[in-house]
Amino acid sequence: AMELDPHTPGNFYNLGLWYRERHRRTGKEENIKLAARALREAVARYPNNADFRADLALILDAAGNSHDAAIEAAAALKQDTINHRHGHRDKFLDSRTIEALQELASRSPVAPVRP
């Protein structure tokens, strides 16, 4: 899929999730770093996708980058608030993800937590 359309955000997102799963299975730090890189590309191509930002935040946290994780968590929460305001029900984050993001966002003074 990447060869057919290398600019599609979903391809980078899926690649990031694949590397995350490889990290879970192997424990190799290189895989979580590659997951973060792929998710950053997905977010760069589709910055208004709350799911992309949420998974990036969680992956950055797993990679030990708590500062960037907090920033991405706050951005995901902000986008989720916008999605709710505009009735984009298909794009709402689930409650468990929101709780995890709120916890991450609370770690950084530059990333305010939004309810």
C-alpha positions in Angstrom: 0.0 0.0 0.0 2.9 2.4 0.8 4.3 1.9 -2.7 1.0 2.6 -4.4 0.2 5.7 -2.4 3.1 6.7 -0.2 1.5 10.0 1.0 -1.7 8.6 2.5 -1.9 9.2 6.2 -3.6 5.9 6.9 -0.7 4.0 5.5 1.7 5.7 8.0 -0.8 5.1 10.8 -1.1 1.4 10.0 2.7 1.1 9.8 3.0 2.7 13.2 0.6 0.3 14.7 2.4 -2.6 13.1 5.7 -1.4 14.7 4.0 -0.9 18.0 2.8 -4.5 17.9 6.3 -5.7 16.9 7.6 -3.8 20.0 5.1 -5.6 22.2 6.2 -8.9 20.9 9.9 -8.4 20.7 10.6 -5.7 23.3 13.1 -4.1 20.9 13.3 -0.3 21.4 14.0 0.3 17.8 10.4 -0.9 17.0 8.8 1.7 19.3 11.0 4.4 17.8 9.9 3.4 14.3 6.3 3.3 15.5 6.6 6.9 16.7 8.3 8.0 13.5 5.5 6.5 11.4 2.8 8.0 13.6 4.4 11.4 13.4 4.2 11.2 9.6 0.5 10.2 9.9 -0.2 13.2 12.1 1.8 15.6 9.9 -0.4 14.5 6.9 -3.7 14.5 8.9 -3.3 16.8 12.0 -7.0 16.9 12.8 -7.3 13.2 13.4 -7.8 12.6 17.1 -7.1 8.9 16.9 -3.7 9.4 15.1 -2.7 11.9 17.8 -3.9 9.7 20.6 -2.0 6.7 19.4 1.1 8.9 18.8 0.9 10.2 22.4 0.7 6.7 23.8 3.6 5.5 21.6 5.7 8.5 22.6 5.1 7.7 26.2 6.1 4.1 25.7 9.2 5.3 24.0 10.1 7.4 27.1 9.3 10.8 25.5 6.9 12.1 28.1 7.2 15.7 27.1 6.1 15.2 23.5 3.5 12.6 24.7 1.9 15.2 26.9 1.7 17.7 24.0 0.2 15.2 21.7 -2.2 14.0 24.3 -3.4 17.6 24.8 -3.8 18.0 21.0 -5.8 14.8 20.8 -8.1 15.9 23.6 -8.6 19.3 22.0 -9.5 17.6 18.6 -11.9 15.3 20.4 -13.6 18.3 22.0 -13.9 19.9 18.5 -15.3 16.6 17.1 -17.9 16.5 19.9 -18.8 20.2 19.3 -19.4 19.5 15.6 -21.2 16.2 16.1 -18.6 14.0 14.4 -19.7 10.9 16.3 -17.6 8.6 14.1 -14.5 10.4 15.3 -15.1 10.5 19.1 -12.3 9.0 21.3 -13.4 6.2 23.6 -13.5 6.9 27.4 -10.6 4.7 28.2 -8.4 6.6 25.7 -9.6 9.9 27.0 -8.6 8.9 30.5 -5.1 7.8 29.4 -4.6 11.0 27.5 -5.8 13.2 30.4 -3.2 11.5 32.6 -0.5 12.0 30.0 -1.4 15.7 29.4 -1.4 16.4 33.1 2.3 15.6 33.2 3.3 18.8 31.3 2.7 22.4 32.4 2.7 23.4 28.7 -0.1 21.0 27.9 -3.3 21.9 29.7 -5.9 19.2 30.2 -9.3 19.8 28.8 -12.3 17.9 30.2 
